[in-house]
């Protein structure tokens, strides 16, 4: 029997910050807390914090890992930096027929829309296809547009839009379903490359203290092939060291005949640490490109109402039927809801599951993102037992918010954004995720924003104005969402807490964020990450 003792620090038990840590682990389980028994191995916390490992409730690990192995723009922030990286990557990979990767920020370009002409200047000889950070748009060059046959006469596809000049010519930015017009021509990614992306994504997540996650799309979407075979391969080989729930993709162009197929896929892709027990429904788009579904139209830059209120990708009445069928089949339903209408349509669908003999849904359904939530809908999360899956990192006044969102919502709706504090006060359950590679998967960066409502900057506070500070969370609440909360939504009822009998899925931080100023939460770093009592990352 192998044992490890963690001592000489403090600990967070999954719900509350506690005093001195003295935690004993044997054969992958926590067996004692605060008893001071020796172990075969002793981990000196050096004054740091021991906590349950972070669980990312909404992430795209294969996509994120794959982008890290390609032309990765995610750590850069300006047009000039992007073009320099793209040029150097193309020069270093002359054998690649396409330049792929992604991770650019819309705020780096006027109107959030980069141009093909910029890409042509650095890669004139082969197609370029680079999704942005939220993967609701892509930057392409002229070669890619020509290969796909996209010109001024090409109509916008269903659920998509081609950004155009005044004369109708495509500019080089494709939104939503329009991305597929180019992506379908890209070379097929070899399964080994997807597998390498999964392993790199897992390595990166472990380095940030993440012990498990819910992959928000297992299926074909936006040019990405189904990641399910890679996960199954890793689960069978033992290389999957994280506990993963896969959210099977709901094809919005099909109907309820998918349910039987999803049941079969669940059986196929459930093995070891992998469970394909969730279904992902994308109900709307994103606010920055005007595709998030709103109850009233977007404004133009002059503050006047337009004729665009965004897209409901699934008919709301049909969504109610689909959710009921999925729930009856034992699936958890994981909905992407950004706009207030998209969130309301999801809640309406979940409301149909509540009945006198079953007052709350049992499959732990959740709605992710929640950028705009109408105040009337805030209490419904608690009423229906629907978890609020928050991407807290976005709840700050960054360039994307200031330039591409606030002007098009108006003052009243701008105040409805990311209402995590209100949902929590109303009794709603919070879980947390990153949506990586849309944004960094660092849980501590997200927790920092959840508490401060502004981003962490190593040079000091990022911005002087917190964004809707009345929606800030207490540090314990934010930590709980990213640990016990997300473990709960993944049905990991024996994880997410430091308590005897629970799995030793743990993270060690180099300091105790509860002991310092709240504006330094983001400065904490991961020292080690443990799954079932085994270290999967050591700094």
C-alpha positions in Angstrom: 0.0 0.0 0.0 1.6 3.3 -1.2 0.9 6.4 0.8 1.6 10.1 0.4 1.4 12.8 3.1 0.8 16.4 2.2 1.8 18.8 5.0 3.2 22.3 5.9 0.5 24.3 4.1 -3.2 25.0 4.1 -6.0 23.4 2.2 -9.3 24.1 0.5 -11.7 21.2 1.0 -13.9 21.7 -2.1 -16.3 24.1 -0.4 -14.3 26.0 2.3 -10.8 27.2 3.0 -9.4 25.3 6.0 -6.4 25.7 8.3 -3.2 23.7 8.3 -3.1 20.8 5.8 -2.1 17.4 6.9 -3.6 15.0 4.4 -2.8 11.3 3.9 -3.4 9.5 0.6 -3.2 5.7 0.2 -3.7 3.8 -3.1 -5.3 6.8 -4.8 -7.8 7.7 -2.0 -7.8 10.3 0.8 -7.7 8.3 4.0 -7.1 10.9 6.7 -7.2 14.7 7.1 -5.5 16.4 10.0 -4.2 13.3 11.8 -0.5 13.7 11.2 0.2 10.1 10.1 3.4 9.6 8.2 3.5 8.4 4.6 5.9 6.6 2.3 6.3 9.9 0.4 6.0 13.4 2.0 5.0 16.4 0.0 6.1 19.7 1.6 3.6 22.3 0.6 6.1 25.0 1.7 3.2 27.3 2.8 1.2 26.7 -0.3 -2.4 25.5 -0.8 -3.6 22.0 -1.3 -7.0 21.8 -3.1 -9.0 19.4 -5.1 -7.8 19.3 -8.7 -9.6 21.7 -11.0 -12.2 20.2 -13.4 -12.9 22.1 -16.6 -16.6 21.8 -17.4 -16.3 23.1 -20.9 -13.1 22.7 -23.0 -11.9 21.5 -26.3 -8.8 19.7 -25.3 -8.0 18.1 -28.7 -8.6 21.3 -30.6 -6.5 23.3 -28.1 -3.7 20.8 -28.2 -3.7 20.5 -32.0 -3.5 24.3 -32.3 -0.4 24.2 -30.1 1.2 21.9 -32.6 0.3 24.1 -35.6 0.4 27.8 -36.3 -0.6 28.9 -32.7 -1.7 32.5 -32.4 -3.3 32.2 -29.0 -0.6 33.8 -26.9 -0.3 36.9 -29.3 -2.5 39.9 -29.4 -1.9 42.3 -32.4 -2.3 42.1 -36.1 1.5 42.6 -36.6 2.3 39.8 -34.2 -0.1 37.4 -35.9 1.3 38.2 -39.4 4.9 37.7 -38.2 4.0 34.4 -36.6 2.1 33.2 -39.7 5.0 34.2 -42.0 7.6 32.4 -39.8 5.5 29.3 -39.5 4.9 29.1 -43.3 8.6 29.5 -43.9 9.4 26.8 -41.4 6.9 24.4 -42.9 7.3 24.6 -46.7 5.9 21.1 -47.1 2.5 21.8 -45.6 -0.1 22.3 -48.4 -2.2 24.5 -46.1 -1.4 26.7 -43.2 -3.7 25.8 -40.3 -3.9 26.7 -36.6 -5.6 29.6 -35.2 -6.3 31.5 -32.0 -6.5 35.2 -33.1 -8.5 37.7 -31.2 -11.2 39.7 -32.9 -10.3 42.8 -31.0 -7.0 43.0 -32.9 -8.8 44.1 -36.1 -11.2 46.9 -37.0 -14.7 45.5 -36.6 -13.2 42.2 -35.6 -12.7 41.2 -39.2 -9.2 40.6 -40.6 -8.6 40.6 -44.4 -7.4 38.1 -46.9 -5.1 40.8 -48.3 -3.0 40.8 -45.1 -2.6 37.0 -45.3 -1.8 37.2 -49.0 1.2 39.4 -48.2 2.8 36.7 -46.1 1.4 33.5 -47.6 0.5 34.0 -51.3 1.2 30.5 -52.5 -1.2 28.2 -50.6 -4.5 28.3 -48.7 -4.6 29.6 -45.1 -7.4 28.7 -42.7 -7.2 30.1 -39.2 -10.2 30.0 -36.8 -10.3 32.8 -34.2 -10.3 32.1 -30.5 -14.0 31.5 -30.2 -14.1 29.3 -33.3 -17.1 31.1 -34.5 -15.2 32.7 -37.3 -12.1 32.1 -39.5 -9.5 34.2 -41.3 -8.7 32.9 -44.8 -6.5 34.2 -47.7 -7.4 34.6 -51.4 -6.0 31.2 -52.3 -8.5 29.6 -49.9 -11.4 31.7 -51.1 -10.6 30.8 -54.7 -10.2 27.1 -54.0 -13.6 27.1 -52.4 -15.1 29.1 -55.2 -16.2 32.0 -52.9 -16.7 35.3 -54.7 -19.2 38.2 -54.8 -21.9 35.9 -56.2 -21.7 33.3 -53.5 -24.7 33.3 -51.2 -24.4 33.1 -47.4 -24.9 29.5 -46.3 -27.5 28.6 -43.7 -26.3 29.6 -40.2 -23.4 31.5 -41.6 -22.2 34.7 -43.1 -19.4 35.8 -45.5 -18.0 39.1 -44.5 -18.0 41.4 -47.6 -16.9 44.7 -49.0 -19.5 47.1 -50.2 -19.3 45.6 -53.7 -20.0 42.1 -52.4 -16.5 40.7 -52.6 -15.4 38.5 -49.6 -13.1 40.3 -47.3 -11.4 37.1 -45.8 -13.5 36.6 -42.7 -16.0 33.8 -42.6 -18.6 33.6 -39.8 -20.2 30.4 -38.3 -21.4 28.0 -41.0 -19.5 29.9 -43.7 -16.3 28.5 -42.3 -17.3 25.1 -43.7 -17.2 26.4 -47.2 -13.4 26.5 -46.9 -12.8 23.9 -44.2 -14.3 21.1 -46.3 -11.5 21.5 -48.8 -8.6 21.3 -46.2 -6.5 18.2 -46.1 -7.8 15.5 -43.8 -5.9 15.5 -40.5 -4.3 12.1 -39.9 -5.6 10.3 -36.8 -2.1 10.3 -35.3 -2.0 14.1 -35.5 -5.3 14.3 -33.6 -3.9 11.9 -31.0 -0.8 14.0 -30.6 -3.1 17.0 -30.1 -5.0 15.2 -27.4 -1.8 14.2 -25.5 -0.5 17.8 -25.8 -3.8 19.2 -24.7 -3.8 16.8 -21.7 -0.2 17.7 -20.8 -1.0 21.4 -20.9 -4.2 21.1 -18.8 -2.4 19.0 -16.2 0.3 21.7 -16.0 -2.4 24.1 -14.9 -3.8 21.8 -12.2 -6.7 20.3 -14.2 -7.4 16.7 -13.4 -10.5 16.2 -15.5 -12.8 17.9 -17.9 -15.9 17.8 -20.1 -14.9 18.0 -23.8 -17.7 20.2 -25.2 -17.8 18.7 -28.7 -17.2 15.1 -29.7 -18.3 15.1 -33.3 -17.7 16.8 -36.7 -17.9 20.6 -36.3 -16.3 23.6 -38.1 -13.8 21.5 -40.0 -12.7 19.5 -37.0 -13.0 15.8 -37.3 -14.5 13.8 -34.5 -12.1 13.5 -31.6 -13.9 10.5 -30.1 -11.5 7.9 -31.6 -8.5 9.7 -30.1 -10.0 9.7 -26.7 -11.0 6.0 -27.0 -7.4 5.1 -28.1 -6.0 7.0 -25.1 -8.5 5.4 -22.7 -7.7 1.9 -23.9 -3.9 2.5 -23.9 -3.9 4.0 -20.4 -2.5 7.3 -21.8 -5.6 9.1 -20.7 -4.6 10.2 -17.3 -7.5 12.6 -16.8 -11.2 11.8 -16.1 -13.1 13.0 -19.2 -16.8 13.3 -20.0 -17.4 13.7 -23.8 -20.3 15.8 -24.9 -21.5 14.2 -28.1 -22.3 16.7 -30.8 -26.0 17.3 -31.7 -26.3 17.9 -35.5 -28.6 20.9 -35.7 -29.4 20.0 -39.3 -31.0 16.8 -38.2 -33.7 15.8 -35.8 -34.7 13.3 -33.1 -33.6 10.3 -35.2 -30.1 11.1 -33.8 -31.0 9.9 -30.3 -30.7 6.2 -31.1 -27.3 6.9 -32.8 -26.1 8.8 -29.8 -27.0 6.0 -27.5 -24.8 3.7 -29.6 -22.0 6.2 -29.6 -22.3 6.5 -25.8 -21.7 2.8 -25.5 -18.8 2.8 -28.0 -17.0 5.7 -26.4 -17.3 4.9 -22.8 -14.2 3.1 -21.5 -12.0 3.5 -18.4 -11.6 7.2 -17.6 -13.7 8.2 -20.7 -17.5 8.5 -20.5 -19.5 9.8 -23.5 -22.6 10.6 -21.4 -23.4 14.2 -22.3 -24.8 15.7 -25.5 -23.9 19.2 -26.7 -26.5 21.5 -28.3 -25.3 24.8 -29.7 -28.4 27.0 -29.5 -26.9 30.3 -30.7 -23.7 31.9 -31.8 -21.6 34.8 -30.2 -22.3 38.4 -29.6 -19.2 39.7 -31.3 -20.4 38.7 -34.8 -24.1 39.3 -34.2 -25.1 35.6 -34.1 -25.9 35.3 -30.4 -29.7 35.0 -30.1 -31.2 38.2 -28.4 -34.8 39.0 -27.3 -34.4 42.4 -29.1 -32.3 43.3 -32.1 -28.6 44.4 -31.9 -27.8 48.1 -32.2 -25.6 49.7 -34.8 -22.7 51.9 -33.8 -25.0 54.9 -33.6 -27.2 53.2 -31.1 -30.1 52.5 -33.5 -31.9 49.1 -33.6 -31.0 46.9 -36.5 -33.0 44.1 -38.1 -30.7 41.4 -36.6 -31.5 39.6 -33.4 -29.1 36.7 -33.9 -29.7 33.1 -34.7 -31.5 30.2 -32.8 -29.7 27.3 -34.5 -32.3 24.9 -33.1 -36.0 25.7 -33.3 -37.1 26.3 -29.7 -40.1 24.0 -29.9 -38.0 21.3 -31.4 -35.4 21.8 -28.7 -38.0 21.0 -26.1 -38.7 17.7 -27.7 -35.0 16.9 -28.2 -34.1 17.7 -24.6 -37.0 15.5 -23.3 -35.9 12.6 -25.4 -32.2 12.9 -24.4 -33.2 13.2 -20.8 -35.3 10.1 -21.0 -32.3 8.3 -22.7 -30.2 9.2 -19.6 -28.1 11.8 -21.3 -26.9 15.0 -19.7 -27.7 18.0 -22.0 -25.0 20.6 -22.3 -26.3 23.8 -24.1 -24.3 26.6 -25.5 -26.2 29.8 -24.7 -24.7 33.2 -25.1 -27.6 35.6 -25.8 -30.6 36.2 -23.5 -32.9 34.6 -26.0 -30.6 31.6 -26.5 -30.4 31.1 -22.7 -34.2 31.5 -22.3 -34.9 28.9 -25.0 -32.6 26.5 -23.2 -34.3 27.1 -19.9 -37.7 26.7 -21.5 -36.6 23.3 -22.8 -35.3 22.2 -19.3 -38.5 23.6 -17.7 -40.4 20.8 -19.4 -38.5 18.2 -17.4 -39.8 19.4 -14.1 -42.9 17.6 -12.9 -44.6 16.9 -9.6 -43.0 13.5 -9.2 -39.6 14.7 -10.3 -39.2 18.3 -9.3 -35.6 18.7 -10.7 -33.8 17.1 -13.6 -31.6 14.3 -12.5 -29.0 14.2 -15.3 -27.3 17.4 -14.2 -28.1 19.5 -17.3 -26.2 22.7 -17.8 -26.0 25.9 -19.9 -22.5 27.2 -20.8 -21.3 30.7 -21.3 -24.3 32.8 -20.2 -23.1 36.1 -21.5 -26.5 37.7 -21.4 -29.2 36.4 -19.0 -32.4 38.3 -18.7 -33.0 39.2 -15.0 -36.4 37.3 -15.2 -34.5 34.1 -16.0 -31.9 34.2 -13.2 -34.1 32.4 -10.6 -34.9 29.6 -13.1 -31.5 27.9 -12.8 -32.3 27.1 -9.2 -35.9 26.3 -9.9 -35.1 23.7 -12.6 -31.9 22.4 -11.1 -29.9 23.5 -14.2 -26.3 24.3 -13.5 -24.7 27.6 -14.7 -21.5 26.7 -16.5 -19.5 29.9 -16.3 -16.5 31.0 -18.4 -15.5 33.6 -15.8 -12.4 34.8 -17.7 -14.7 36.7 -20.1 -16.4 38.8 -17.4 -14.1 41.8 -17.6 -13.6 45.0 -19.6 -11.2 43.7 -22.2 -10.9 45.1 -25.8 -13.4 42.6 -27.2 -16.0 43.6 -24.6 -15.4 47.4 -25.1 -15.1 47.4 -28.9 -17.2 44.6 -30.2 -19.9 44.0 -27.6 -21.0 47.0 -25.5 -21.8 49.4 -28.4 -24.1 46.8 -29.9 -26.1 45.9 -26.8 -27.0 49.2 -25.2 -26.7 50.2 -21.6 -29.5 48.1 -20.1 -28.5 44.8 -21.7 -24.8 45.4 -21.1 -25.7 45.1 -17.4 -27.1 41.6 -17.8 -23.8 40.1 -18.7 -22.2 37.2 -16.8 -24.6 37.4 -13.8 -22.8 34.8 -11.8 -23.3 36.5 -8.5 -27.0 36.9 -9.0 -27.4 33.2 -10.1 -25.5 32.1 -7.0 -27.5 34.4 -4.7 -30.7 32.9 -6.2 -29.6 29.4 -5.3 -28.3 28.3 -8.7 -25.4 25.9 -8.9 -22.2 27.2 -10.4 -19.7 25.1 -12.4 -16.7 26.4 -14.3 -14.8 25.9 -17.5 -12.5 27.7 -19.9 -13.7 27.0 -23.4 -10.0 26.6 -24.4 -8.7 27.3 -27.0 -11.2 30.2 -27.1 -9.3 31.5 -24.0 -6.6 30.3 -21.7 -7.4 27.1 -19.8 -5.7 28.5 -16.6 -8.3 28.1 -13.8 -6.5 30.6 -11.6 -6.8 33.3 -14.2 -10.6 32.6 -14.5 -11.0 32.5 -10.7 -9.2 35.8 -10.5 -11.7 37.4 -12.8 -14.7 35.8 -11.1 -13.6 37.4 -7.8 -12.3 40.8 -9.2 -14.3 41.2 -12.4 -11.1 42.3 -14.1 -8.2 40.3 -15.6 -4.9 39.6 -13.8 -1.8 41.4 -15.1 1.7 40.6 -13.8 2.5 44.3 -14.0 -0.5 45.2 -11.8 -4.3 45.3 -11.9 -5.5 45.1 -15.5 -7.7 48.1 -15.8 -9.0 50.2 -13.0 -12.7 49.5 -13.5 -14.2 46.2 -12.5 -16.9 45.0 -14.9 -20.3 44.8 -13.1 -18.7 44.3 -9.6 -22.0 43.4 -8.1 -21.7 40.0 -10.0 -18.4 39.2 -8.4 -18.0 35.9 -6.4 -16.4 35.2 -3.1 -13.1 33.3 -3.5 -14.5 30.2 -1.8 -17.5 30.2 -4.2 -15.3 30.6 -7.3 -12.9 27.8 -6.1 -15.8 25.5 -5.4 -17.3 26.1 -8.9 -14.0 25.0 -10.5 -13.5 22.0 -8.1 -16.4 20.3 -6.4 -18.9 22.0 -8.7 -17.4 20.8 -12.0 -16.7 17.4 -10.5 -20.4 17.2 -9.7 -21.5 18.1 -13.2 -19.3 15.4 -14.5 -21.0 12.9 -12.2 -17.7 12.4 -10.3 -19.3 12.1 -6.9 -16.2 10.6 -5.3 -14.0 13.5 -6.4 -13.8 17.3 -6.0 -13.3 17.3 -2.2 -10.6 16.7 0.3 -12.3 14.3 2.6 -11.7 10.8 3.7 -12.9 8.3 1.1 -12.6 10.7 -1.9 -10.3 10.2 -4.9 -6.9 11.9 -4.4 -7.4 14.2 -7.4 -5.4 17.1 -6.1 -3.5 20.3 -7.0 -0.7 22.0 -5.1 -0.3 25.7 -5.5 2.9 27.7 -4.6 1.0 30.0 -2.3 -2.4 30.3 -0.6 -4.6 32.7 -2.6 -6.9 33.0 0.4 -4.1 34.5 2.5 -3.2 37.3 0.2 -4.9 40.3 -1.5 -7.6 39.3 -3.9 -6.0 41.3 -6.7 -3.1 38.8 -6.6 -5.1 35.6 -7.0 -3.9 35.2 -10.6 -0.2 35.2 -9.4 -0.5 31.7 -7.9 1.1 28.9 -9.8 0.7 25.2 -9.9 3.5 23.1 -8.3 2.0 19.7 -8.9 -1.1 17.9 -10.1 -2.3 14.5 -8.9 -4.9 12.0 -10.3 -5.8 9.1 -8.1 -2.8 9.9 -5.9 -0.3 9.7 -8.8 1.5 12.9 -9.9 0.7 13.8 -13.5 2.5 17.1 -13.5 5.4 18.3 -11.3 6.9 21.7 -11.9 
